[in-house]
Amino acid sequence: MSVTSLRIAKDIEAPLESLAQRLDRSKNYLINQAIKEFLARQMMEDSRWNDTLAALDSAKSGKLIDESQVTEWLKSWGTDKELSPPSL
């Protein structure tokens, strides 16, 4: 594990220390958990953005499914005659 130093804002130091004591965890542990969660959230947002760009490219190239087909499919959900999703 590498060592990185950081400056913690004064308004974060006291709540961080309090939480560390309450959870019986080190501040280091809590900071690492927060960074892990932040990085995971950022990766998910990046993935969603890439999916959005791909969907826009698909729409620009005319790869679209008619709204009525999608509506018919959605209305079939939960019925005995549930339809397969529409495809291109």
C-alpha positions as CSV (number, residue, x, y, z in Angstrom):
1,M,0.0,0.0,0.0
2,S,1.4,3.4,-0.9
3,V,1.4,6.5,1.4
4,T,-0.3,9.7,0.3
5,S,-0.6,12.7,2.5
6,L,-3.5,15.0,2.4
7,R,-4.8,18.1,4.0
8,I,-8.2,17.7,5.6
9,A,-10.4,20.8,5.8
10,K,-11.1,22.0,9.4
11,D,-14.8,21.4,9.0
12,I,-14.2,17.8,8.1
13,E,-11.7,16.9,10.8
14,A,-14.0,16.8,13.8
15,P,-16.8,14.8,12.2
16,L,-14.3,12.4,10.7
17,E,-12.6,11.9,14.1
18,S,-16.0,11.5,15.8
19,L,-17.2,8.9,13.2
20,A,-13.9,7.0,13.5
21,Q,-14.3,6.7,17.3
22,R,-18.0,5.8,17.0
23,L,-17.3,3.0,14.5
24,D,-14.1,2.0,16.2
25,R,-12.3,2.4,12.9
26,S,-9.3,4.5,11.9
27,K,-9.6,7.8,10.0
28,N,-7.4,6.1,7.4
29,Y,-10.0,3.4,7.0
30,L,-12.9,5.8,6.6
31,I,-11.0,8.0,4.1
32,N,-10.1,4.9,2.0
33,Q,-13.7,3.7,2.0
34,A,-14.9,7.2,0.9
35,I,-12.4,7.2,-1.9
36,K,-13.4,3.7,-3.0
37,E,-17.0,4.7,-3.1
38,F,-16.3,7.9,-5.0
39,L,-14.2,6.1,-7.6
40,A,-16.9,3.4,-8.1
41,R,-19.5,6.2,-8.5
42,Q,-17.3,8.0,-11.0
43,M,-16.7,4.8,-13.0
44,M,-20.5,4.2,-13.1
45,E,-21.1,7.8,-14.3
46,D,-18.4,7.4,-17.0
47,S,-20.1,4.1,-18.1
48,R,-23.5,5.8,-18.3
49,W,-22.1,8.7,-20.3
50,N,-20.5,6.3,-22.8
51,D,-23.8,4.4,-23.1
52,T,-25.5,7.7,-23.7
53,L,-23.1,8.7,-26.4
54,A,-23.5,5.3,-28.1
55,A,-27.3,5.6,-27.9
56,L,-27.1,9.1,-29.5
57,D,-24.9,7.7,-32.3
58,S,-27.3,4.8,-32.8
59,A,-30.2,7.3,-33.1
60,K,-28.3,9.5,-35.5
61,S,-27.6,6.6,-37.8
62,G,-31.4,5.7,-37.9
63,K,-31.3,2.7,-35.6
64,L,-34.6,3.3,-33.9
65,I,-37.5,1.2,-32.6
66,D,-41.0,2.6,-33.2
67,E,-42.6,3.9,-30.0
68,S,-45.8,1.8,-30.6
69,Q,-43.7,-1.4,-30.5
70,V,-42.2,-0.4,-27.2
71,T,-45.5,0.6,-25.7
72,E,-47.1,-2.7,-26.8
73,W,-44.2,-4.6,-25.2
74,L,-44.4,-2.6,-21.9
75,K,-48.1,-3.2,-21.7
76,S,-47.6,-6.9,-21.9
77,W,-45.4,-7.0,-18.8
78,G,-46.9,-9.0,-16.0
79,T,-49.5,-10.7,-18.3
80,D,-49.8,-14.3,-19.4
81,K,-48.8,-13.2,-22.9
82,E,-45.7,-11.1,-22.2
83,L,-43.9,-10.1,-25.4
84,S,-40.3,-10.3,-26.2
85,P,-38.6,-6.9,-26.3
86,P,-38.7,-5.3,-29.8
87,S,-35.5,-5.4,-31.8
88,L,-34.1,-3.6,-34.7
